[in-house]
């Protein structure tokens, strides 16, 4: 007959989703490099958008009638989001590769032996932080840009038709880009490799795709992650093959889901 001793009693401490989230939040805000990446993304979003808006306001009186007719004040103030994608990608990569570089991943997987909650909480938390911060940055960039453009009465308000959707799209696009980079980092487990791969896919592959013969290059480029990300917060289609915002969200989210699924399989299959 077996007996239960006091020392064999079940521990009162359990691994919960909230606990894993809190742990990942502590790690995210405790390391300087992700904070710097997020700060750079904010500075690029606001600074580049304001700079382009200021130049456009200065040159507007000398623009031709056709240029004035097609001038896009909303897209002008959000131009910095294109450049900020690099920083948000670095944020996503560092959020996971930093754990492998320091060995912290072993402690995390020891506490959470099922493994997958660690990755999923990283994805959810980092994506949420990126969305909230970059949405606020997009709002600030929009308001500052429109203030600069209002000197020639070409600025618009946030409640104008077609203004709110691209501003929110900038935050959503940034969040999905962050998740894609995080998934790449979880697959490669190396900071330099993850960032290099992200930069290659987002910034090198599109111009290379355009070199393909016929319309194949344009058709392929349409569905690349970088162009899908741009379509999410675009104010108008930029070409005959450009995606509309809703399909852009679907394509970009599909990349994020597929890469996260691959990262999940790799996390369960390989040693930490």
C-alpha positions in Angstrom: 0.0 0.0 0.0 1.3 3.4 -0.9 1.2 6.5 1.3 1.4 10.1 0.4 4.0 12.1 2.3 3.9 15.9 2.9 6.8 16.4 0.6 5.0 14.7 -2.3 2.1 17.1 -2.2 1.3 18.9 -5.4 3.0 22.3 -5.8 0.7 25.3 -5.4 2.5 27.0 -8.3 1.2 26.4 -11.8 2.3 27.7 -15.2 -0.4 29.9 -16.6 -0.7 31.9 -19.8 -0.8 35.1 -17.7 2.4 34.1 -16.0 4.2 33.4 -19.3 3.0 36.7 -20.6 4.4 38.5 -17.6 7.7 36.7 -17.9 8.0 37.6 -21.6 7.0 41.2 -20.8 9.8 41.4 -18.2 12.3 40.1 -20.7 11.2 42.4 -23.4 11.4 45.6 -21.4 14.6 44.5 -19.5 16.8 44.3 -22.6 17.9 47.6 -24.2 18.1 46.5 -27.8 14.4 45.8 -28.4 13.6 49.2 -26.7 16.0 51.0 -29.0 14.6 49.2 -32.1 11.1 50.4 -31.1 12.3 53.9 -30.4 14.0 54.1 -33.8 10.8 52.9 -35.5 8.9 55.7 -33.8 11.5 58.3 -34.7 11.5 57.2 -38.3 7.8 57.1 -38.6 7.3 60.7 -37.2 10.6 62.2 -38.5 10.5 61.0 -42.1 6.8 61.7 -42.3 7.2 65.2 -41.0 10.2 65.9 -43.2 8.4 64.8 -46.4 5.3 66.8 -45.4 7.4 69.9 -44.9 9.2 69.5 -48.2 5.8 68.9 -50.0 4.3 72.0 -48.3 7.3 74.1 -49.5 7.1 72.8 -53.1 3.3 72.8 -53.4 3.0 76.3 -54.8 5.3 75.4 -57.7 3.6 72.0 -58.5 1.7 71.6 -61.8 -2.0 71.4 -61.8 -1.8 67.6 -62.5 0.5 67.1 -59.5 -1.8 69.1 -57.2 -4.8 67.1 -58.4 -3.1 63.8 -57.5 -1.4 65.0 -54.3 -2.0 62.6 -51.4 -1.7 64.4 -48.0 -2.5 61.3 -46.0 0.1 59.1 -47.7 2.7 61.9 -47.5 2.4 62.1 -43.7 2.7 58.3 -43.3 5.7 57.8 -45.6 7.9 57.2 -42.6 6.2 53.9 -41.9 8.0 52.3 -44.9 11.3 53.1 -43.3 10.2 52.1 -39.9 9.5 48.5 -41.1 13.2 47.8 -40.9 13.3 48.7 -37.2 10.1 46.8 -36.3 11.6 43.8 -38.1 14.7 44.1 -35.9 12.5 44.3 -32.9 10.8 41.1 -33.7 14.0 39.2 -34.4 15.7 40.4 -31.2 12.6 39.5 -29.1 13.4 35.8 -29.7 17.1 35.5 -30.8 18.2 37.4 -27.7 16.9 34.5 -25.6 19.1 32.1 -27.5 22.1 34.4 -27.4 22.0 34.7 -23.6 20.8 31.1 -22.9 17.6 32.4 -21.3 15.6 30.2 -23.6 16.7 27.2 -21.6 15.3 28.6 -18.4 12.0 29.5 -20.1 11.6 26.0 -21.6 12.4 24.4 -18.3 9.7 26.4 -16.5 7.3 25.9 -19.5 8.1 22.3 -20.7 5.3 22.4 -23.2 7.3 25.0 -25.1 4.7 26.3 -27.5 3.2 28.8 -24.9 6.5 30.5 -24.8 6.6 31.2 -28.5 2.9 32.1 -28.8 3.1 34.5 -25.9 6.2 36.1 -27.5 4.3 36.5 -30.8 1.2 37.9 -29.1 3.0 40.2 -26.8 5.5 41.6 -29.3 2.9 42.0 -31.9 0.6 43.8 -29.5 3.4 46.2 -28.3 4.3 46.9 -31.9 0.7 47.6 -32.9 0.0 49.9 -30.0 3.3 51.9 -30.2 3.3 52.2 -34.0 -0.4 53.2 -34.1 0.3 56.0 -31.7 3.4 56.9 -33.8 1.3 56.9 -37.0 -1.3 59.2 -35.3 1.4 61.6 -34.3 3.0 61.5 -37.7 -0.4 62.1 -39.4 -1.2 65.1 -37.1 2.2 66.7 -37.5 2.2 66.1 -41.2 -1.2 67.6 -41.7 -0.3 70.6 -39.5 2.7 71.3 -41.8 0.5 70.9 -44.9 -2.3 73.1 -43.6 -0.2 76.2 -44.5 -1.5 75.7 -48.0 -4.9 74.4 -47.0 -4.1 70.9 -48.2 -4.1 69.2 -44.8 -7.0 66.9 -43.7 -8.3 65.9 -40.3 -8.2 62.4 -38.9 -12.0 62.1 -39.2 -11.9 62.9 -42.9 -13.0 60.2 -45.4 -10.2 57.7 -45.9 -7.9 59.0 -43.2 -8.4 56.7 -40.2 -8.1 53.4 -42.1 -4.5 53.9 -43.3 -3.4 55.2 -39.9 -4.7 52.1 -38.2 -3.3 50.1 -41.1 0.1 51.4 -40.3 -0.1 49.9 -36.8 -1.5 46.6 -38.1 1.1 46.3 -40.8 3.9 47.0 -38.3 2.6 44.4 -36.0 2.4 41.7 -38.7 5.9 42.6 -39.9 7.2 42.3 -36.3 5.6 38.8 -36.0 7.1 37.7 -39.3 10.6 38.8 -38.2 10.1 37.1 -34.8 9.1 33.8 -36.5 12.2 34.0 -38.8 14.3 34.5 -35.6 12.6 31.6 -33.9 13.4 29.4 -36.9 17.0 30.5 -37.4 17.9 31.1 -33.7 20.6 33.6 -34.6 20.3 37.4 -34.5 22.6 38.1 -37.5 21.0 35.4 -39.6 17.5 36.4 -38.7 18.0 40.1 -39.4 19.9 39.4 -42.7 17.1 37.1 -43.9 14.4 39.7 -42.9 16.3 42.5 -44.8 16.8 40.2 -47.8 13.1 39.2 -48.0 11.7 42.7 -47.4 14.2 45.0 -49.1 16.4 43.0 -51.5 13.9 40.5 -53.0 11.4 43.0 -54.4 13.8 44.8 -56.8 15.2 41.5 -57.9 11.7 40.2 -58.6 11.1 43.1 -60.9 14.0 41.9 -63.1 12.1 38.7 -64.1 10.9 38.7 -67.7 7.4 39.7 -68.8 4.8 40.3 -66.3 6.0 37.5 -64.0 8.1 39.8 -62.0 5.4 42.3 -61.3 2.9 39.6 -60.5 5.3 37.9 -58.1 6.3 41.2 -56.4 2.7 42.0 -55.7 2.5 39.1 -53.2 5.9 39.6 -51.5 5.6 40.5 -47.8 7.0 44.1 -48.2 4.5 45.0 -50.9 1.6 43.4 -49.0 2.7 45.4 -45.9 2.7 48.6 -47.9 -0.8 47.8 -49.2 -2.2 47.6 -45.7 -1.8 51.3 -45.0 -1.7 52.6 -48.6 -4.2 55.3 -49.4 -4.5 54.3 -53.1 -3.3 51.5 -55.3 0.2 52.4 -56.5 0.1 50.3 -59.7 -2.0 47.9 -61.8 -0.7 44.9 -59.8 -0.9 46.5 -56.4 -3.1 44.8 -53.7 -6.0 46.6 -52.1 -5.7 47.0 -48.3 -7.9 44.0 -47.3 -6.1 41.5 -49.6 -2.9 43.0 -48.3 -3.8 42.2 -44.7 -4.8 38.6 -45.8 -1.5 38.0 -47.6 0.7 39.5 -44.8 -1.2 37.6 -42.1 -0.8 34.4 -44.1 3.0 34.9 -44.1 2.9 35.5 -40.3 0.7 32.4 -39.6 2.7 30.1 -41.8 6.1 31.2 -40.5 4.8 31.0 -36.9 3.6 27.5 -37.6 7.0 26.5 -38.9 8.7 28.1 -35.9 6.3 26.1 -33.6 7.2 22.8 -35.3 10.9 23.6 -35.1 10.6 24.5 -31.4 9.1 21.2 -30.6 11.4 19.2 -32.8 14.8 20.6 -31.9 16.6 20.8 -28.6 16.6 24.2 -27.0 
